[in-house]
Amino acid sequence: MKLSDIADVRNEIEIKGVTADSREVKQGFLFGSITDDAYIDDAIAKGAVAVIVGKDYGKEWPQVVMIKVDNPVKTYASAVARYFGTVPQHLAAITGTNGKTSIADFVRQILTMMGKNIASIGTLGVIKGDAQPIPLPNTTPNNVTLHKILHGLSEEGIDYAILEASSHGLHQGRLDGLEFEVAGFTNLTRDHLDYHQTFENYFKAKMILFEERLKSGGTAVLNADIDCYDEIVKICRARGHNIISCGYKGKDIKLLKATPKANGQVLDLEYFGESVQVEIPLAGVFQADNAMCALGIAGVLSGDRKKILPYLPKIKGAKGRLELVGEKNGAAIYIDYAHTPDALEQVLKALREHTQGKLKVLFGCGGNRDKGKRPQMGKIADDLADEVFVTDDNPRFEEADVIRDEIMAACSKGVNIKGRAAAIKTAMDGLQKGDVLVLAGKGHESGQYVKGEILPFSDHEEVRKNL
């Protein structure tokens, strides 16, 4: 492919690949969006023939084509998109603090049951139809990986794709070069402040999806019950987007009542002006929120919102998302990915309605991440659970003992247990009939991040060992 085909320059040099990682450069590559001399020097030494840099970049490398632009990140993203070419015809994205994985999975399940060829891309990996997941290193992959995946899906005849849009991915331009016809927003609570520094920056990163990536006149599916709803609506109106609002305050998909059952809940909805009742095999009002958002997105993608309702009772919870994984002594054991204060609160409130005995929770907090949420999560567990087991969850390069102590400072009823396997065994050994135990934080993950290593570990496997 010629350089002029992927960048706005008059140069017919042959381009054999694109990357923003100098370690991946090969002969004939375009190297993009990095202006550090050392990386550029390394890329050129490995065979880069063109480099995208900022407009004011002063140094010249005469042996390569220097593409100087106002916004090298966007220029690079555009080049990646043009290099890989076709993507599935219908693209959707979901952002927000919690619920992205469940919503993407629900949309994939619904459209698959309708006979559509769809894939989801996110925390669980790449899932085509009802096939097994193909793992990914990030919720939102980098530009090259993402476009390579999307192009491959298109070549396989997959017409629909729904992506989880993380705040990191949006801020770093990983979705640049893509245009979505529908985008959803779940909620906004404390998370990733170690990266974004302020809550305002975190919100702005999320809004990139609606300000830049959702095509003008596209559809935004929004949770009307959240504090920032009016602000998001204002942003969407300015771009000419259509809006589908969901929730107790929703106008289009309005939740009238959620009635808990032993194996799920019954939702009474006003669905685009029509009264309907639908049962979902999922516990918790937050899962009702997720289901409504999935309805909105799937309705736009499928083009027939009425036909999707019968499929909602057939959806299954995403792996590690309030997933019932076993019973012991008449007690239910759930696994959930909740690793933020809001997510933990929602899970405990949801499971309280299904608890006849004691509600028990086991959790920890990740190392080298936002320390402020540790006492917050400790207090939430202390307030909402009957028994609390504080243990380890990806300590990374911090001392696990210190992390647990910071949680325990706000959790008077907490039992501090070193080692997640030992904590799970202790929690399960004490279960009695009618109790509910939730193992929070790791969800689908199969490893513990400790001192630079990923040690094999699965909450699912530990539960199986102790049943």
KAMO-V377105 format. One line per field, one symbol per residue. ss: DSSP state (~ for helix, > for strand, _ for the rest). phi: phi as a letter, one per 20 degrees, with the letter a starting at -180 (. if undefined). Layout:
ss->???
phi->???
This chain:
ss->_>~~~~_______>__>>>__~~~____>>>_____~~~~~~~~~____>>>>>__________>>>>>__~~~~~~~~~~~~~_____>>>>>>____~~~~~~~~~~~~~~____>>>>>__>>>>_____>________~~~~~~~~~~~~~____>>>>>__~~~~~________>>>>>>_______~~~~__~~~~~~~~~~~~~~~>>>>>>>>>>_____~~~~~~~~~~___>>>>>>_____>>>>>>>>>__>>>>>>>>__>>>>>>>____~~~~~~~~~~~~~~~~~~______~~~~~~________>>>>>>__>>>>>>____~~~~~~~~~~~~______>>>>>________~~~~~~~~~~~~~__>>>>_____>___~~~~~~~~~_____>>>___~~~~~~~~~~______>>>>>______>>>>__>>>>__~~~~~~~~_
phi->.fgffdcecebeffddrcaddffdfcgneedcmddfgfffgffffeofdbcecfgefefccfeceedecfcffffffffffffengcgfddcbccpfcogfffgfffgfffffeneeccdcrgfoeceldfffdfcfcgdffgffffffffffffeneecbcdedffffffemfefndcdebcdceabcfalffeemcfffffffffggeeceffgnfdddcefeefegfffggffffemffcddcogefeeceeeacdfcgdqaddecddlndfcccdceceoffffgfffffgfffffffnbfffegfeffefdffgmdlefdrcblndecdcbegccgffffffffffgfddeddecccabcfelcgffeffffffffffddeccdebdblfleeegffffffffgdcfefdecfnffffffffffefcgnfcddedodlffcbdeclnddegabggfffgfee
